[in-house]
Amino acid sequence: MNKKESRLRRARKTRAKLAELKAVRLAVFRSNCHIYAQIISGCGSKVLASASTLETDMRARMPNGGNKAAAAEVGKLIAERAKAAGIETVAFDRAGFLYHGRVKTLAEAAREGGLKF
């Protein structure tokens, strides 16, 4: 089993539980160069809000999207967009990534922005 398969195996359990609860989830994906966050509806078929380091205004402010500062900015931005969409409570889906580093920074910034999870 390689690194990606191990991560997806860890993510499968969490996603199954969140689908069972029909919870709105904050899904995070981390690559070497960027970080992405989406708020997905309880049924899992609709993206309600999204933010990433690939957006043009984010790239202008943060030339390097693969660090903790960029993750904090994405966390604040996703919290703002969620509040604009009327969402206050989400379930955190870290997609099998360890709750450490950029994933942890994004989660803390989203909490500071007003999201509850």
N, C-alpha and C positions, 0 to 999 in steps of 0.2 A: 504494500500500500504506500503510495507516494504522499507527499505533503498536501497536495490539493485534495486527494481522495479522503485523507484524514480530516481535513477541515470541513468538507462537505458532509461527512458522516456525523461530525459533531453538530453541524447546522440542521441536519434532518430532524433530529429529536426536538429541537427548539421550535422549528417551524411547524411540526405536527401538533405540538401542544398549543401554539398560538392559533393555528387554524381551527382546532377544536373549541377554543374559547371565543373565536370570532373577534379577536382583538385587533384594533388598529395598531400597526407596527411601524417602528422606525428601523428600517433596514440599512445597514452600513456595509459598504464594500471598500476595501483598501487594496490599492495596487502600489507598486514601488514609487510611481510618480504622482499619483493623485488619490483623492478620497472622495467617495460619493455617499450621499444620504438620501433616502426616499421615505416618505410616509405613505404606506400602502393600506388600502381599506381592509376591513375585517374579512370580506369575502376573498380578498387577494387578487381581484381582477382590475383594480383601478389605483393608479398613483395619484394621491391627493396633493402632494407637494414634493419638491425635490431641490437639492442643492449639491453642487460639486465644485471642485477646484478647476474644472474645465471651462466654466462660464467666463465670458470675456471680461466682465468687471472684476471677477476674482483673479484672473490671470494678470490684469493690470496692477492690482494691489499686491498680489503674492506671485512672484515669478516661479517660485518653487512650491509645488503643490504637495510634496511628499514629506512635510514636516509637521510638528505639533502646532505651530502657529497657524498654518493653513487649516488644520483640522479644527482648531478652535473657531476660526472664522466660519467654516462650514456649519459647525454646531450652532452658532448664533444665528446664522442665516436660515437654517432649517427651522429653528424655533420661531423666528419671526413669521416665516411663511405658513407654518402650522397654525399659529394664532390667527393669522389673516384668514385661514380656511375654517376657523372655528374649532380647532382641535387642541385640547389641553392635555389629555392623557393618552399615552401610547405605551406599547410594550417594546422593549429594546431587543432588536434582533441583530446580533453581532456577526451573524453568518459564519459561525465557527471560529472566528478570529479570537485570539486571547484578549481579555479585557485588560489591556496594557498599552502604553504608548499613545499612538494616534487615536485608536478606538476609544480609549478611556478619556482622552482630552476632548474629543468630539462629544461624548456623552455628558461630561461635566459642563461643557459650554451650552449644550442644549438645555440642561437642567437650570443653569443660571439664566437662560433666556425665557424660562417660564414653562417648559414642558415637564410633565410629571410622569415618571416611570420608575 
